[in-house]
Amino acid sequence: MSNPSQLFLLADHIKLSLLERQRAISLDLEPNAQDGEISRSLESLREGLESAEREAQRLVSAGDA
């Protein structure tokens, strides 16, 4: 997932999930329900950013910047 639009959407989803988790903590609710999903989303974002970086480097090397 190295499409910039998809990465922005995923980052927004992560932000909302973290805000929901913070709200659950502030209300003394169980915050761990979404921890696995948040971890997977963060890993997907990391992989997507690495892929985008590799693609950018490839384009620069090819002179297509």
mmCIF file of the N, C-alpha and C atoms, coordinates in Angstrom:
data_MODEL
# 
_entry.id   MODEL 
# 
loop_
_atom_site.group_PDB 
_atom_site.id 
_atom_site.type_symbol 
_atom_site.label_atom_id 
_atom_site.label_alt_id 
_atom_site.label_comp_id 
_atom_site.label_asym_id 
_atom_site.label_entity_id 
_atom_site.label_seq_id 
_atom_site.pdbx_PDB_ins_code 
_atom_site.Cartn_x 
_atom_site.Cartn_y 
_atom_site.Cartn_z 
_atom_site.occupancy 
_atom_site.B_iso_or_equiv 
_atom_site.pdbx_formal_charge 
_atom_site.auth_seq_id 
_atom_site.auth_comp_id 
_atom_site.auth_asym_id 
_atom_site.auth_atom_id 
_atom_site.pdbx_PDB_model_num 
ATOM 1   N N  . MET A 1 1  ? 0.852   -1.184 0.000   1.00 0.00 ? 1  MET A N  1 
ATOM 2   C CA . MET A 1 1  ? 0.000   0.000  0.000   1.00 0.00 ? 1  MET A CA 1 
ATOM 3   C C  . MET A 1 1  ? 0.891   1.238  0.000   1.00 0.00 ? 1  MET A C  1 
ATOM 4   N N  . SER A 1 2  ? 1.385   1.605  -1.152  1.00 0.00 ? 2  SER A N  1 
ATOM 5   C CA . SER A 1 2  ? 2.247   2.773  -1.199  1.00 0.00 ? 2  SER A CA 1 
ATOM 6   C C  . SER A 1 2  ? 1.569   3.956  -1.876  1.00 0.00 ? 2  SER A C  1 
ATOM 7   N N  . ASN A 1 3  ? 0.299   3.815  -2.215  1.00 0.00 ? 3  ASN A N  1 
ATOM 8   C CA . ASN A 1 3  ? -0.454  4.919  -2.784  1.00 0.00 ? 3  ASN A CA 1 
ATOM 9   C C  . ASN A 1 3  ? -0.589  6.002  -1.702  1.00 0.00 ? 3  ASN A C  1 
ATOM 10  N N  . PRO A 1 4  ? -0.120  7.232  -1.979  1.00 0.00 ? 4  PRO A N  1 
ATOM 11  C CA . PRO A 1 4  ? -0.180  8.282  -0.951  1.00 0.00 ? 4  PRO A CA 1 
ATOM 12  C C  . PRO A 1 4  ? -1.584  8.512  -0.380  1.00 0.00 ? 4  PRO A C  1 
ATOM 13  N N  . SER A 1 5  ? -2.604  8.445  -1.230  1.00 0.00 ? 5  SER A N  1 
ATOM 14  C CA . SER A 1 5  ? -3.971  8.649  -0.731  1.00 0.00 ? 5  SER A CA 1 
ATOM 15  C C  . SER A 1 5  ? -4.355  7.574  0.272   1.00 0.00 ? 5  SER A C  1 
ATOM 16  N N  . GLN A 1 6  ? -3.984  6.338  -0.018  1.00 0.00 ? 6  GLN A N  1 
ATOM 17  C CA . GLN A 1 6  ? -4.287  5.238  0.900   1.00 0.00 ? 6  GLN A CA 1 
ATOM 18  C C  . GLN A 1 6  ? -3.530  5.392  2.210   1.00 0.00 ? 6  GLN A C  1 
ATOM 19  N N  . LEU A 1 7  ? -2.286  5.844  2.113   1.00 0.00 ? 7  LEU A N  1 
ATOM 20  C CA . LEU A 1 7  ? -1.492  6.038  3.325   1.00 0.00 ? 7  LEU A CA 1 
ATOM 21  C C  . LEU A 1 7  ? -2.075  7.149  4.193   1.00 0.00 ? 7  LEU A C  1 
ATOM 22  N N  . PHE A 1 8  ? -2.545  8.224  3.571   1.00 0.00 ? 8  PHE A N  1 
ATOM 23  C CA . PHE A 1 8  ? -3.189  9.299  4.334   1.00 0.00 ? 8  PHE A CA 1 
ATOM 24  C C  . PHE A 1 8  ? -4.465  8.801  5.014   1.00 0.00 ? 8  PHE A C  1 
ATOM 25  N N  . LEU A 1 9  ? -5.250  7.993  4.300   1.00 0.00 ? 9  LEU A N  1 
ATOM 26  C CA . LEU A 1 9  ? -6.467  7.435  4.894   1.00 0.00 ? 9  LEU A CA 1 
ATOM 27  C C  . LEU A 1 9  ? -6.125  6.515  6.063   1.00 0.00 ? 9  LEU A C  1 
ATOM 28  N N  . LEU A 1 10 ? -5.102  5.694  5.896   1.00 0.00 ? 10 LEU A N  1 
ATOM 29  C CA . LEU A 1 10 ? -4.695  4.794  6.972   1.00 0.00 ? 10 LEU A CA 1 
ATOM 30  C C  . LEU A 1 10 ? -4.200  5.591  8.179   1.00 0.00 ? 10 LEU A C  1 
ATOM 31  N N  . ALA A 1 11 ? -3.419  6.635  7.933   1.00 0.00 ? 11 ALA A N  1 
ATOM 32  C CA . ALA A 1 11 ? -2.938  7.475  9.033   1.00 0.00 ? 11 ALA A CA 1 
ATOM 33  C C  . ALA A 1 11 ? -4.107  8.131  9.768   1.00 0.00 ? 11 ALA A C  1 
ATOM 34  N N  . ASP A 1 12 ? -5.101  8.577  9.020   1.00 0.00 ? 12 ASP A N  1 
ATOM 35  C CA . ASP A 1 12 ? -6.283  9.185  9.629   1.00 0.00 ? 12 ASP A CA 1 
ATOM 36  C C  . ASP A 1 12 ? -7.041  8.154  10.467  1.00 0.00 ? 12 ASP A C  1 
ATOM 37  N N  . HIS A 1 13 ? -7.156  6.938  9.941   1.00 0.00 ? 13 HIS A N  1 
ATOM 38  C CA . HIS A 1 13 ? -7.820  5.859  10.679  1.00 0.00 ? 13 HIS A CA 1 
ATOM 39  C C  . HIS A 1 13 ? -7.081  5.566  11.985  1.00 0.00 ? 13 HIS A C  1 
ATOM 40  N N  . ILE A 1 14 ? -5.761  5.536  11.921  1.00 0.00 ? 14 ILE A N  1 
ATOM 41  C CA . ILE A 1 14 ? -4.959  5.288  13.123  1.00 0.00 ? 14 ILE A CA 1 
ATOM 42  C C  . ILE A 1 14 ? -5.183  6.409  14.134  1.00 0.00 ? 14 ILE A C  1 
ATOM 43  N N  . LYS A 1 15 ? -5.183  7.641  13.660  1.00 0.00 ? 15 LYS A N  1 
ATOM 44  C CA . LYS A 1 15 ? -5.396  8.780  14.557  1.00 0.00 ? 15 LYS A CA 1 
ATOM 45  C C  . LYS A 1 15 ? -6.742  8.663  15.269  1.00 0.00 ? 15 LYS A C  1 
ATOM 46  N N  . LEU A 1 16 ? -7.793  8.338  14.515  1.00 0.00 ? 16 LEU A N  1 
ATOM 47  C CA . LEU A 1 16 ? -9.115  8.190  15.122  1.00 0.00 ? 16 LEU A CA 1 
ATOM 48  C C  . LEU A 1 16 ? -9.150  7.039  16.116  1.00 0.00 ? 16 LEU A C  1 
ATOM 49  N N  . SER A 1 17 ? -8.493  5.941  15.766  1.00 0.00 ? 17 SER A N  1 
ATOM 50  C CA . SER A 1 17 ? -8.448  4.794  16.683  1.00 0.00 ? 17 SER A CA 1 
ATOM 51  C C  . SER A 1 17 ? -7.730  5.152  17.977  1.00 0.00 ? 17 SER A C  1 
ATOM 52  N N  . LEU A 1 18 ? -6.644  5.911  17.864  1.00 0.00 ? 18 LEU A N  1 
ATOM 53  C CA . LEU A 1 18 ? -5.914  6.332  19.062  1.00 0.00 ? 18 LEU A CA 1 
ATOM 54  C C  . LEU A 1 18 ? -6.738  7.299  19.911  1.00 0.00 ? 18 LEU A C  1 
ATOM 55  N N  . LEU A 1 19 ? -7.492  8.172  19.255  1.00 0.00 ? 19 LEU A N  1 
ATOM 56  C CA . LEU A 1 19 ? -8.373  9.080  20.000  1.00 0.00 ? 19 LEU A CA 1 
ATOM 57  C C  . LEU A 1 19 ? -9.469  8.297  20.726  1.00 0.00 ? 19 LEU A C  1 
ATOM 58  N N  . GLU A 1 20 ? -10.029 7.276  20.060  1.00 0.00 ? 20 GLU A N  1 
ATOM 59  C CA . GLU A 1 20 ? -11.035 6.436  20.708  1.00 0.00 ? 20 GLU A CA 1 
ATOM 60  C C  . GLU A 1 20 ? -10.437 5.706  21.897  1.00 0.00 ? 20 GLU A C  1 
ATOM 61  N N  . ARG A 1 21 ? -9.213  5.214  21.737  1.00 0.00 ? 21 ARG A N  1 
ATOM 62  C CA . ARG A 1 21 ? -8.536  4.510  22.835  1.00 0.00 ? 21 ARG A CA 1 
ATOM 63  C C  . ARG A 1 21 ? -8.302  5.461  24.006  1.00 0.00 ? 21 ARG A C  1 
ATOM 64  N N  . GLN A 1 22 ? -7.856  6.679  23.696  1.00 0.00 ? 22 GLN A N  1 
ATOM 65  C CA . GLN A 1 22 ? -7.627  7.677  24.752  1.00 0.00 ? 22 GLN A CA 1 
ATOM 66  C C  . GLN A 1 22 ? -8.934  8.004  25.476  1.00 0.00 ? 22 GLN A C  1 
ATOM 67  N N  . ARG A 1 23 ? -10.012 8.114  24.723  1.00 0.00 ? 23 ARG A N  1 
ATOM 68  C CA . ARG A 1 23 ? -11.314 8.400  25.332  1.00 0.00 ? 23 ARG A CA 1 
ATOM 69  C C  . ARG A 1 23 ? -11.748 7.242  26.235  1.00 0.00 ? 23 ARG A C  1 
ATOM 70  N N  . ALA A 1 24 ? -11.533 6.017  25.781  1.00 0.00 ? 24 ALA A N  1 
ATOM 71  C CA . ALA A 1 24 ? -11.883 4.854  26.604  1.00 0.00 ? 24 ALA A CA 1 
ATOM 72  C C  . ALA A 1 24 ? -11.101 4.865  27.912  1.00 0.00 ? 24 ALA A C  1 
ATOM 73  N N  . ILE A 1 25 ? -9.829  5.201  27.839  1.00 0.00 ? 25 ILE A N  1 
ATOM 74  C CA . ILE A 1 25 ? -9.006  5.280  29.050  1.00 0.00 ? 25 ILE A CA 1 
ATOM 75  C C  . ILE A 1 25 ? -9.537  6.348  29.982  1.00 0.00 ? 25 ILE A C  1 
ATOM 76  N N  . SER A 1 26 ? -9.901  7.506  29.431  1.00 0.00 ? 26 SER A N  1 
ATOM 77  C CA . SER A 1 26 ? -10.383 8.598  30.277  1.00 0.00 ? 26 SER A CA 1 
ATOM 78  C C  . SER A 1 26 ? -11.724 8.268  30.936  1.00 0.00 ? 26 SER A C  1 
ATOM 79  N N  . LEU A 1 27 ? -12.488 7.364  30.314  1.00 0.00 ? 27 LEU A N  1 
ATOM 80  C CA . LEU A 1 27 ? -13.778 6.955  30.885  1.00 0.00 ? 27 LEU A CA 1 
ATOM 81  C C  . LEU A 1 27 ? -13.666 5.682  31.715  1.00 0.00 ? 27 LEU A C  1 
ATOM 82  N N  . ASP A 1 28 ? -12.437 5.263  31.992  1.00 0.00 ? 28 ASP A N  1 
ATOM 83  C CA . ASP A 1 28 ? -12.170 4.033  32.754  1.00 0.00 ? 28 ASP A CA 1 
ATOM 84  C C  . ASP A 1 28 ? -12.799 2.809  32.110  1.00 0.00 ? 28 ASP A C  1 
ATOM 85  N N  . LEU A 1 29 ? -12.803 2.773  30.779  1.00 0.00 ? 29 LEU A N  1 
ATOM 86  C CA . LEU A 1 29 ? -13.267 1.615  30.036  1.00 0.00 ? 29 LEU A CA 1 
ATOM 87  C C  . LEU A 1 29 ? -12.059 0.779  29.621  1.00 0.00 ? 29 LEU A C  1 
ATOM 88  N N  . GLU A 1 30 ? -12.310 -0.380 29.081  1.00 0.00 ? 30 GLU A N  1 
ATOM 89  C CA . GLU A 1 30 ? -11.225 -1.262 28.656  1.00 0.00 ? 30 GLU A CA 1 
ATOM 90  C C  . GLU A 1 30 ? -10.603 -0.734 27.365  1.00 0.00 ? 30 GLU A C  1 
ATOM 91  N N  . PRO A 1 31 ? -9.371  -0.225 27.403  1.00 0.00 ? 31 PRO A N  1 
ATOM 92  C CA . PRO A 1 31 ? -8.764  0.357  26.209  1.00 0.00 ? 31 PRO A CA 1 
ATOM 93  C C  . PRO A 1 31 ? -8.092  -0.665 25.296  1.00 0.00 ? 31 PRO A C  1 
ATOM 94  N N  . ASN A 1 32 ? -7.938  -1.900 25.753  1.00 0.00 ? 32 ASN A N  1 
ATOM 95  C CA . ASN A 1 32 ? -7.151  -2.883 25.013  1.00 0.00 ? 32 ASN A CA 1 
ATOM 96  C C  . ASN A 1 32 ? -7.893  -3.540 23.867  1.00 0.00 ? 32 ASN A C  1 
ATOM 97  N N  . ALA A 1 33 ? -9.180  -3.263 23.716  1.00 0.00 ? 33 ALA A N  1 
ATOM 98  C CA . ALA A 1 33 ? -9.976  -3.941 22.698  1.00 0.00 ? 33 ALA A CA 1 
ATOM 99  C C  . ALA A 1 33 ? -9.446  -3.690 21.292  1.00 0.00 ? 33 ALA A C  1 
ATOM 100 N N  . GLN A 1 34 ? -8.927  -2.524 21.018  1.00 0.00 ? 34 GLN A N  1 
ATOM 101 C CA . GLN A 1 34 ? -8.469  -2.181 19.675  1.00 0.00 ? 34 GLN A CA 1 
ATOM 102 C C  . GLN A 1 34 ? -6.952  -2.189 19.529  1.00 0.00 ? 34 GLN A C  1 
ATOM 103 N N  . ASP A 1 35 ? -6.238  -2.576 20.555  1.00 0.00 ? 35 ASP A N  1 
ATOM 104 C CA . ASP A 1 35 ? -4.780  -2.510 20.507  1.00 0.00 ? 35 ASP A CA 1 
ATOM 105 C C  . ASP A 1 35 ? -4.200  -3.338 19.362  1.00 0.00 ? 35 ASP A C  1 
ATOM 106 N N  . GLY A 1 36 ? -4.742  -4.521 19.130  1.00 0.00 ? 36 GLY A N  1 
ATOM 107 C CA . GLY A 1 36 ? -4.249  -5.366 18.051  1.00 0.00 ? 36 GLY A CA 1 
ATOM 108 C C  . GLY A 1 36 ? -4.470  -4.732 16.693  1.00 0.00 ? 36 GLY A C  1 
ATOM 109 N N  . GLU A 1 37 ? -5.655  -4.153 16.508  1.00 0.00 ? 37 GLU A N  1 
ATOM 110 C CA . GLU A 1 37 ? -5.964  -3.488 15.239  1.00 0.00 ? 37 GLU A CA 1 
ATOM 111 C C  . GLU A 1 37 ? -5.060  -2.269 15.032  1.00 0.00 ? 37 GLU A C  1 
ATOM 112 N N  . ILE A 1 38 ? -4.838  -1.515 16.087  1.00 0.00 ? 38 ILE A N  1 
ATOM 113 C CA . ILE A 1 38 ? -3.967  -0.338 15.990  1.00 0.00 ? 38 ILE A CA 1 
ATOM 114 C C  . ILE A 1 38 ? -2.543  -0.776 15.634  1.00 0.00 ? 38 ILE A C  1 
ATOM 115 N N  . SER A 1 39 ? -2.065  -1.836 16.264  1.00 0.00 ? 39 SER A N  1 
ATOM 116 C CA . SER A 1 39 ? -0.716  -2.344 15.972  1.00 0.00 ? 39 SER A CA 1 
ATOM 117 C C  . SER A 1 39 ? -0.593  -2.778 14.524  1.00 0.00 ? 39 SER A C  1 
ATOM 118 N N  . ARG A 1 40 ? -1.599  -3.494 14.022  1.00 0.00 ? 40 ARG A N  1 
ATOM 119 C CA . ARG A 1 40 ? -1.571  -3.941 12.627  1.00 0.00 ? 40 ARG A CA 1 
ATOM 120 C C  . ARG A 1 40 ? -1.617  -2.748 11.672  1.00 0.00 ? 40 ARG A C  1 
ATOM 121 N N  . SER A 1 41 ? -2.427  -1.758 12.008  1.00 0.00 ? 41 SER A N  1 
ATOM 122 C CA . SER A 1 41 ? -2.521  -0.569 11.166  1.00 0.00 ? 41 SER A CA 1 
ATOM 123 C C  . SER A 1 41 ? -1.199  0.197  11.150  1.00 0.00 ? 41 SER A C  1 
ATOM 124 N N  . LEU A 1 42 ? -0.554  0.301  12.296  1.00 0.00 ? 42 LEU A N  1 
ATOM 125 C CA . LEU A 1 42 ? 0.740   0.986  12.358  1.00 0.00 ? 42 LEU A CA 1 
ATOM 126 C C  . LEU A 1 42 ? 1.783   0.230  11.534  1.00 0.00 ? 42 LEU A C  1 
ATOM 127 N N  . GLU A 1 43 ? 1.744   -1.087 11.594  1.00 0.00 ? 43 GLU A N  1 
ATOM 128 C CA . GLU A 1 43 ? 2.682   -1.892 10.804  1.00 0.00 ? 43 GLU A CA 1 
ATOM 129 C C  . GLU A 1 43 ? 2.415   -1.700 9.313   1.00 0.00 ? 43 GLU A C  1 
ATOM 130 N N  . SER A 1 44 ? 1.160   -1.665 8.913   1.00 0.00 ? 44 SER A N  1 
ATOM 131 C CA . SER A 1 44 ? 0.818   -1.433 7.509   1.00 0.00 ? 44 SER A CA 1 
ATOM 132 C C  . SER A 1 44 ? 1.280   -0.052 7.056   1.00 0.00 ? 44 SER A C  1 
ATOM 133 N N  . LEU A 1 45 ? 1.122   0.936  7.915   1.00 0.00 ? 45 LEU A N  1 
ATOM 134 C CA . LEU A 1 45 ? 1.571   2.287  7.579   1.00 0.00 ? 45 LEU A CA 1 
ATOM 135 C C  . LEU A 1 45 ? 3.088   2.317  7.413   1.00 0.00 ? 45 LEU A C  1 
ATOM 136 N N  . ARG A 1 46 ? 3.793   1.666  8.323   1.00 0.00 ? 46 ARG A N  1 
ATOM 137 C CA . ARG A 1 46 ? 5.257   1.613  8.235   1.00 0.00 ? 46 ARG A CA 1 
ATOM 138 C C  . ARG A 1 46 ? 5.688   0.961  6.926   1.00 0.00 ? 46 ARG A C  1 
ATOM 139 N N  . GLU A 1 47 ? 5.081   -0.164 6.589   1.00 0.00 ? 47 GLU A N  1 
ATOM 140 C CA . GLU A 1 47 ? 5.419   -0.862 5.349   1.00 0.00 ? 47 GLU A CA 1 
ATOM 141 C C  . GLU A 1 47 ? 5.097   -0.001 4.122   1.00 0.00 ? 47 GLU A C  1 
ATOM 142 N N  . GLY A 1 48 ? 3.967   0.682  4.160   1.00 0.00 ? 48 GLY A N  1 
ATOM 143 C CA . GLY A 1 48 ? 3.589   1.549  3.048   1.00 0.00 ? 48 GLY A CA 1 
ATOM 144 C C  . GLY A 1 48 ? 4.546   2.705  2.868   1.00 0.00 ? 48 GLY A C  1 
ATOM 145 N N  . LEU A 1 49 ? 4.963   3.292  3.970   1.00 0.00 ? 49 LEU A N  1 
ATOM 146 C CA . LEU A 1 49 ? 5.915   4.404  3.894   1.00 0.00 ? 49 LEU A CA 1 
ATOM 147 C C  . LEU A 1 49 ? 7.271   3.930  3.375   1.00 0.00 ? 49 LEU A C  1 
ATOM 148 N N  . GLU A 1 50 ? 7.700   2.759  3.823   1.00 0.00 ? 50 GLU A N  1 
ATOM 149 C CA . GLU A 1 50 ? 8.960   2.208  3.325   1.00 0.00 ? 50 GLU A CA 1 
ATOM 150 C C  . GLU A 1 50 ? 8.870   1.936  1.823   1.00 0.00 ? 50 GLU A C  1 
ATOM 151 N N  . SER A 1 51 ? 7.744   1.406  1.384   1.00 0.00 ? 51 SER A N  1 
ATOM 152 C CA . SER A 1 51 ? 7.540   1.133  -0.033  1.00 0.00 ? 51 SER A CA 1 
ATOM 153 C C  . SER A 1 51 ? 7.548   2.431  -0.847  1.00 0.00 ? 51 SER A C  1 
ATOM 154 N N  . ALA A 1 52 ? 6.887   3.453  -0.340  1.00 0.00 ? 52 ALA A N  1 
ATOM 155 C CA . ALA A 1 52 ? 6.861   4.746  -1.025  1.00 0.00 ? 52 ALA A CA 1 
ATOM 156 C C  . ALA A 1 52 ? 8.263   5.344  -1.091  1.00 0.00 ? 52 ALA A C  1 
ATOM 157 N N  . GLU A 1 53 ? 9.028   5.187  -0.037  1.00 0.00 ? 53 GLU A N  1 
ATOM 158 C CA . GLU A 1 53 ? 10.396  5.696  -0.016  1.00 0.00 ? 53 GLU A CA 1 
ATOM 159 C C  . GLU A 1 53 ? 11.258  4.955  -1.038  1.00 0.00 ? 53 GLU A C  1 
ATOM 160 N N  . ARG A 1 54 ? 11.118  3.640  -1.119  1.00 0.00 ? 54 ARG A N  1 
ATOM 161 C CA . ARG A 1 54 ? 11.870  2.865  -2.109  1.00 0.00 ? 54 ARG A CA 1 
ATOM 162 C C  . ARG A 1 54 ? 11.500  3.298  -3.527  1.00 0.00 ? 54 ARG A C  1 
ATOM 163 N N  . GLU A 1 55 ? 10.213  3.510  -3.769  1.00 0.00 ? 55 GLU A N  1 
ATOM 164 C CA . GLU A 1 55 ? 9.757   3.940  -5.089  1.00 0.00 ? 55 GLU A CA 1 
ATOM 165 C C  . GLU A 1 55 ? 10.304  5.326  -5.430  1.00 0.00 ? 55 GLU A C  1 
ATOM 166 N N  . ALA A 1 56 ? 10.311  6.224  -4.467  1.00 0.00 ? 56 ALA A N  1 
ATOM 167 C CA . ALA A 1 56 ? 10.859  7.569  -4.695  1.00 0.00 ? 56 ALA A CA 1 
ATOM 168 C C  . ALA A 1 56 ? 12.341  7.488  -5.019  1.00 0.00 ? 56 ALA A C  1 
ATOM 169 N N  . GLN A 1 57 ? 13.075  6.644  -4.290  1.00 0.00 ? 57 GLN A N  1 
ATOM 170 C CA . GLN A 1 57 ? 14.506  6.488  -4.556  1.00 0.00 ? 57 GLN A CA 1 
ATOM 171 C C  . GLN A 1 57 ? 14.732  5.884  -5.937  1.00 0.00 ? 57 GLN A C  1 
ATOM 172 N N  . ARG A 1 58 ? 13.890  4.935  -6.328  1.00 0.00 ? 58 ARG A N  1 
ATOM 173 C CA . ARG A 1 58 ? 14.008  4.316  -7.647  1.00 0.00 ? 58 ARG A CA 1 
ATOM 174 C C  . ARG A 1 58 ? 13.783  5.356  -8.742  1.00 0.00 ? 58 ARG A C  1 
ATOM 175 N N  . LEU A 1 59 ? 12.773  6.209  -8.561  1.00 0.00 ? 59 LEU A N  1 
ATOM 176 C CA . LEU A 1 59 ? 12.493  7.252  -9.551  1.00 0.00 ? 59 LEU A CA 1 
ATOM 177 C C  . LEU A 1 59 ? 13.620  8.256  -9.657  1.00 0.00 ? 59 LEU A C  1 
ATOM 178 N N  . VAL A 1 60 ? 14.201  8.629  -8.509  1.00 0.00 ? 60 VAL A N  1 
ATOM 179 C CA . VAL A 1 60 ? 15.316  9.568  -8.523  1.00 0.00 ? 60 VAL A CA 1 
ATOM 180 C C  . VAL A 1 60 ? 16.505  8.930  -9.241  1.00 0.00 ? 60 VAL A C  1 
ATOM 181 N N  . SER A 1 61 ? 16.764  7.669  -8.951  1.00 0.00 ? 61 SER A N  1 
ATOM 182 C CA . SER A 1 61 ? 17.882  6.969  -9.609  1.00 0.00 ? 61 SER A CA 1 
ATOM 183 C C  . SER A 1 61 ? 17.675  6.857  -11.114 1.00 0.00 ? 61 SER A C  1 
ATOM 184 N N  . ALA A 1 62 ? 16.425  6.699  -11.519 1.00 0.00 ? 62 ALA A N  1 
ATOM 185 C CA . ALA A 1 62 ? 16.110  6.573  -12.931 1.00 0.00 ? 62 ALA A CA 1 
ATOM 186 C C  . ALA A 1 62 ? 16.013  7.937  -13.619 1.00 0.00 ? 62 ALA A C  1 
ATOM 187 N N  . GLY A 1 63 ? 16.079  9.012  -12.838 1.00 0.00 ? 63 GLY A N  1 
ATOM 188 C CA . GLY A 1 63 ? 15.997  10.358 -13.405 1.00 0.00 ? 63 GLY A CA 1 
ATOM 189 C C  . GLY A 1 63 ? 14.578  10.810 -13.686 1.00 0.00 ? 63 GLY A C  1 
ATOM 190 N N  . ASP A 1 64 ? 13.601  10.153 -13.072 1.00 0.00 ? 64 ASP A N  1 
ATOM 191 C CA . ASP A 1 64 ? 12.190  10.490 -13.278 1.00 0.00 ? 64 ASP A CA 1 
ATOM 192 C C  . ASP A 1 64 ? 11.604  11.338 -12.168 1.00 0.00 ? 64 ASP A C  1 
ATOM 193 N N  . ALA A 1 65 ? 12.454  11.959 -11.373 1.00 0.00 ? 65 ALA A N  1 
ATOM 194 C CA . ALA A 1 65 ? 11.970  12.736 -10.235 1.00 0.00 ? 65 ALA A CA 1 
ATOM 195 C C  . ALA A 1 65 ? 11.155  13.890 -10.746 1.00 0.00 ? 65 ALA A C  1 
# 
